[in-house]
Amino acid sequence: MVTGSVASIAVVIVEIALLLCISAVTLLLSFNMTGLGPTRRGFFCDDESISYPYRTDTVSDSVLIACFIGVPVIIMVFVETLHACIFRSREGKQISCQIFLSHLYRAVGSFLFGQMSSSLVMETTKLFAGRLRPNFLSVCDIDLDLVNCSQGHVEIDDSTCRNDDKSMVMDARKSFPSGHASLAVFTIVFLSIYLHERFIWARKVRIFIPTIQTGLLIAGVYICISRMSDNRHHAGDIIAGAVLGLVFALLVKLLLPCARVRRAHRRPLDTSGSLTTVNSDIIDMKF
């Protein structure tokens, strides 16, 4: 028993350490603190696709993180707590604190792991792609005295832009794929599947879960469209980000054992000769 507990604690420590490492690398890449810049891609001065005006974000990074990472974690805490309370009222038993924390850790942990992993792939892809945002020329504020637009293709160097905010200029060269779309779609897909699996006692109201899932979908569509209206991304960037978030959400739910829920199973015939169903969803998650 003691050996098993020690082993479990060791596994948790390793998992948290790995998650923190992935998160740290992702944040360093996101805030341009690695010393690595995106691939330098030239441009044409008359390229209309990068000539849109600069606009502030409709949905800022902080609001996005709060709504699509903070709120889902709160929802999972609420759902797991409700699960424990309902199991106690139905079965007359109390779920131990250890089991409750184990379920909560695995639900939240798999969500954060998938979110950080997809963000790491997204930030790495931004560096390799180096695609210019639709508002690049506005953000860059090209010094026409140093650029010969008549020659056609213009290469980007440190003297091309008059904007002194180098971080802002570098960000304008990281359009593909859309981070907002990736984060939003991952959360929508993961949370929709999670609620479908764990909110089983709400299925008596058959449109309750679908209503929540529809609301999540509307929020995701709004996020994606806002990135285009803010002149922050091309349509292809948003599609690629959405696909990235979708793929990672499905991979986490399908391949990560702690993210799957054991379905209800049937007992043998009871004394009355009828089949009875055991809802193992009430307490058991498949780890």
Secondary structure, DSSP 8 states (H G I E B T S, - for coil): -HHHHHHHHHHHHHHHHHHHHHHHHHHHHHTT-SS-------EETT-GGG-------SS-HHHHHIIIIIHHHHHHHHHHHHHHHHHHHHHS----HHHHHHHHHHHHHHHHHHHHHHHHHHHHHHHHH----TTHHHHHTB-TTT--GGGSEE---TTTB--S-HHHHHHTT--SS-HHHHHHHHHHHHHHHHHHHH-GGGTTSTTHHHHHHHHHHHHHHHHHHHHHHTT---HHHHHHHHHHHHHHHHHHHHH-GGGB----EE----TTS---EE-GGGT--B-
